Amino acid sequence: MVGRINLPVVTASAKIFQVQWHKNCLRNFVRRFHLCHPALPVTLAPVEEVRFTILGSGSAGNAAYLESPGARLLIDCGLSAKRIRTALLEQNRTPERLDGILITHEHSDHVSGLRVLAAKAGIPVYANAHTADDIAAIHQCPFNFQIFETGNRFEIGDLAIESFPVPHDAVDPVGYLIHTPAGQFAHLTDLGHGTRLIADRVRAAEVLVLETNHDVDLLKNDPRRPPSLKQRIFSRHGHLSNEGAADFLERIIHDNLRHIFCAHLSRDCNDPEMVRAEITDKLAALNAPNVQVHVTHQTTPSEPLVLPVKKMTESGEKSVASPALAN
């Protein structure tokens, strides 16, 4: 049984210290580099970006990487530790620098890499109590669990994170709305249908990860899946279809939505081009043609989305900074 752990209160001074720590590490690295390469300029741009990448998404495993000036997180850890490490190294990042791993639910395609990646390194794992209990029972090893209560807000570095319940056949599954210095990110995978509560929570997001698991006709006619499995997937606590995702967009579309990542595609019962067509057509019908649609893949990470940090002007209005170096 996993005990409840009260999350520490992160003060403003602590958040400033954490951001400065990341910047100092980067500066020290660059200074050492220039000792070996004195001909190169020694100026260092400030870290003023938020980066987001889907490392892999599908029925065989899911993980995403989110980085801000003050925090580096995984959202789910359903790929092997080797694959996650390789994908991060391709972006000049390492798992050891992670500040935490957010878990949506305990199914293996969302937590299978935790034992090797998180348990050995002591990386904080953020989950609600029921999900943490199941993860501990599955992996039979200690984790550095940070327990939150679903519906409550907590902070990691300069990120404010809200969790909310989603309808899926897991013990206590959640979605996330993450407030970053560059805007709001919503993460929605593994849900049978979009509820009013979910729509209310994610309606302000500028970046949306949304499940598009299957095409209804392809799943109906799939000869490899028994009727019981099809019924589970189609149920209101199963997985969201392309059509269901498109219909859900009608309830949450807004002027500030800029990016949609279509996630958790079935290998056998979906097709990336069908997903793109379904979502793009719906956005056009909703008069939102400028929203960029990114279709994720099981084995290939998405191109990093890099967004500049929003800054406050003297008048109190937000202005957008230019992209800057972030390593």
Secondary structure, 3 states (H helix, E strand, C coil): CCCCCCCCCCCHHHHHHHHHHHHHHHHHHHHHHHHHCCCCCCCCCCCCEEEEEEEECCCCCCEEEEEECCEEEEECCCCCHHHHHHHHHCCCCCHHHCCEEECCCCCHHHHCCHHHHHHCCCCEEEECHHHHHHHHHHHCCCCEEEECCCCCEEEECCEEEEEEECCCCCCCCEEEEEEECCEEEEEECCCCCCCHHHHHHHCCCCEEEEECCECHHHHHCCCCCCHHHHHHHHCCCCCCEHHHHHHHHHHHCCCCCCEEEEECCCCCCCCHHHHHHHHHHHHHHCCCCCCEEEECCCCCCCCCEEEECEEECCCCCEEECCCCCCC
